[in-house]
Amino acid sequence: MTGGLFLSGAAAVLTAAVLPAHNPSTGFVDPPPDKIVIKVATVNGSGCPAGTAAVAVSEDNTAFTVTYSDYLAQAGGNSAPTAFRKNCQLNLIVHVPQGFTYAIASADYRGFASLQPGASAVQRASYYFQGSSQTAFINHPFAGAYNDNWQATDVTDWAQLVWAPCGVQRNFNINTEIRVNAGTSSPDKVSFMTMDSTDGDISTVYHVAWKECPGR
């Protein structure tokens, strides 16, 4: 999947982040009135085969959603040796209103897991702008026995937000991964984890913070 995917508008599952009004001491502002536009440059990874990941932007510019439909890892039973780990790297071209920059303040992940007693799983993610260092992975572990929907949230302190450079186009990269470990569970039992809801899609929501660029 390459650059021709144009995504805008709203998704019903999007939730709005609570962002601060303008504060001269910090530079944080309410979302600009013009729309943010996101194009998917590339999608790579075993967790997001071509055509199984999409992006939509909320109407109020405070969040965007990545939707997956084939993101599953499993271990045990007759699972393939490589099935225990699935990953996805999204490379996004983000066009923001002139005079503003943005950072990812938090990310909400959801899915379903069925883990046998003694099995475990982990969901992890990292983020970076093109040309900058990748952030450390944030890990969310899960332990069996478990058979339910799951949710995990990555939150960045305001002081630690990484802002897109002003006046320069830098693609935004999101790396996600899920792993399942059979551990001490019965060898003939399958444990699995998905970024996938009961209707076949998982909406991962990324909440956006805004501030004005210097000299605006």
C-alpha positions, -999 to 999 in steps of 0.1 A, spaced: 0 0 0 16 33 -11 8 70 -12 -25 69 -30 -46 63 1 -61 97 11 -78 97 45 -98 124 62 -131 129 80 -143 112 111 -146 77 125 -174 70 149 -150 53 174 -127 83 177 -126 99 212 -114 135 216 -84 143 237 -87 169 264 -62 196 253 -53 228 270 -64 262 257 -37 286 247 -12 293 275 15 319 266 40 302 290 38 268 273 27 276 237 -1 249 238 -32 259 219 -66 245 210 -66 226 177 -64 248 146 -97 252 126 -81 239 94 -81 201 89 -52 178 94 -47 154 64 -30 121 67 -17 99 38 -3 64 44 31 64 27 40 28 35 26 -1 56 50 -29 64 48 -59 87 33 -93 93 5 -78 113 -8 -55 86 -8 -71 51 -17 -49 22 -52 -36 24 -57 -44 61 -48 -10 78 -64 24 73 -63 58 90 -90 83 97 -89 118 114 -114 131 139 -135 162 129 -120 183 157 -84 175 148 -76 161 183 -71 124 173 -66 100 145 -74 63 143 -56 34 128 -78 5 120 -65 -31 116 -84 -61 103 -57 -89 102 -34 -84 132 -31 -117 152 -3 -136 170 -5 -171 184 15 -199 200 10 -235 210 -9 -263 193 -2 -264 156 7 -227 154 35 -219 128 69 -212 145 68 -176 133 32 -169 143 41 -159 179 51 -124 169 33 -99 146 43 -64 139 33 -33 118 52 -2 109 31 27 95 48 55 77 24 85 76 26 117 57 9 143 80 -1 177 66 -9 201 94 -23 237 91 4 262 84 19 278 115 12 248 138 30 218 149 18 186 166 29 158 189 13 125 199 2 129 235 -13 94 240 -23 63 222 -51 38 230 -48 2 218 -76 -24 219 -80 -60 210 -88 -95 222 -67 -121 239 -72 -158 247 -43 -170 268 -40 -204 284 -29 -208 320 9 -204 320 10 -184 287 17 -147 283 16 -119 258 28 -84 253 17 -54 232 44 -28 225 48 4 205 72 31 196 70 64 177 93 87 158 95 114 131 116 108 100 152 118 107 149 116 145 157 89 170 131 62 177 114 64 211 119 35 235 92 8 232 64 10 257 54 -25 268 20 -38 281 22 -74 294 -7 -98 298 -7 -132 317 -29 -163 313 -54 -175 321 -71 -147 302 -100 -147 278 -114 -112 272 -110 -79 254 -79 -59 263 -70 -22 263 -36 -5 268 -27 32 268 6 49 262 8 84 277 35 110 273 42 137 299 37 171 284 74 180 291 85 149 271 64 154 240 83 151 208 71 178 184 71 177 146 97 202 133 81 235 121 83 243 85 97 210 74 78 179 62 88 149 83 69 116 80 56 101 112 64 65 120 44 42 143 59 8 152 36 -17 169 40 -53 179 22 -82 197 39 -113 210 25 -145 225 46 -169 246 31 -204 252 52 -206 284 42 -235 307 8 -239 291 -3 -273 277 16 -278 244 -16 -288 225 -35 -256 235 -34 -225 214 -30 -190 229 -36 -159 208 -37 -121 209 -52 -97 183 -55 -61 177 -90 -69 166 -124 -63 181 -155 -85 178 -166 -69 145 -132 -76 129 -116 -42 133 -96 -26 160 -95 12 162 -63 24 177 -67 60 187 -38 85 188 -45 117 206 -28 149 192 -15 179 210 -10 212 192 11 243 196 20 273 174 53 274 156 77 302 166 72 334 147 36 327 137 
